[in-house]
Amino acid sequence: MQAPEPQPVLTPLTEAAIFLVATVAPGGEQTARELLADLAGLRRSVGFRIPEAALTCVVGVGAGLWDRLYGERPAGLHPFPPLAGSVHVAPATPGDLVFHIRAHRLDLCFELARLVAERLDGAGQAVDEVHGFRSFDERDLLGFVDGTENPEGQAAAEAVLVGAEDPAFAGGSYLVVQKYLHDLRSWDALPVEEQELAVGRTKLSDIELPDERKPANSHVALNTIVDDDGTERQIMRFNMPFGNAGSGEFGTYFAGYARDPEVIERMLRNMFVGDPPGNHDRLLDFSRAVTGGLFFIPSADFLEDPEAAKTRASAEPVAPPPDSSLGIGGLKAGR
């Protein structure tokens, strides 16, 4: 069987992105179903005007709406689990759909987001909208390169795309999103050396600190997930800075894709609860999570015709994920 066609998750970073999270009201299921099937056409209607802007859109569905639209859930789909450590919390916030819209120009992202919101009008509403931008040297608003450790090529596809372990939903992925607000005044008051210890990397050269210097509560240390057999678990991060200078709002929108959401959930438990408990991520003393959601990213085939996709999956074995050599080597999209 030919591998299902994934949504455009593994595409290079762009200068602009919009993250749009929406809820769907009871009775709005058919409108949502039709929007998901038509989304590729909506993207083409906007993107063909400026092809070099590389407009893409990935859509994900939350557990509650999935039950209402499609019935049987993908194996790893469930409501986002809120976390409460001794100091910091990761909230779960409402969200039935997430649209991750990317392009080299914000106007294309905005036009597609407008069309999506127009189609949902009367059936649902946007509950969160963040306009992200690509910052200097791929740095976040804390001044550190926000990337470096994403897998590349075939390793990226294997880390992100569901395969034979859940054949009815092969070619899909899982997406966790969170909006973090930064206390830049307190962060900027720290000496650079203390900032580096909190992150686990050097600020100027973006080199990971050696183990003997890297604190156990650094962001890098707590986000490195290694199985009992020594295998490091990987995800793809497409984080973007955002902000409002006039109101003093500065933040990072976390968007993490994985073949199994449990990998990201382990990272978040390490960050908020601590590993061991109480050893929370030092960055959280300066960055507060205000949203949280888990979504399944169906394959493009599934969005267009869910029943046909399920029938094909049950009839034939799933081919391995395609080699995703899409220029993503060197992406700076997470730590």
Buried (B, 14 or more C-beta within 10 A) or exposed (E): EEBBBBBBBBBBBBBBBBBBBBBBBEEBBEBBBEBBBBBBEBBEEBBEEBEEBBBBBBBBBBBBBBEBBBEEBBBBBBEBEBBEBEEBBBBBBBBBBBBBBBBBBBEBBBBBBEBBBEBBEEBBBBBBEBBBEBBEEBBBBBBBBBBBBBBBBBEBBBBBBBBEEBBBBBBBBBBBBBBBBBEBEEBEEBEEEEBBBBBBBBBEEBEBBEEEEBBEBBBBBBBBBEEEEEEEBBBBBBBBBBBEEEEEEBBBBBBBBBBBBEBBBBBBBBBBBBBEEEBBBBBBBBBBBBBBBBBBBBBBBBBBEBEEBBEBBEEEEBBEBBEBEBEBEEBBBBB
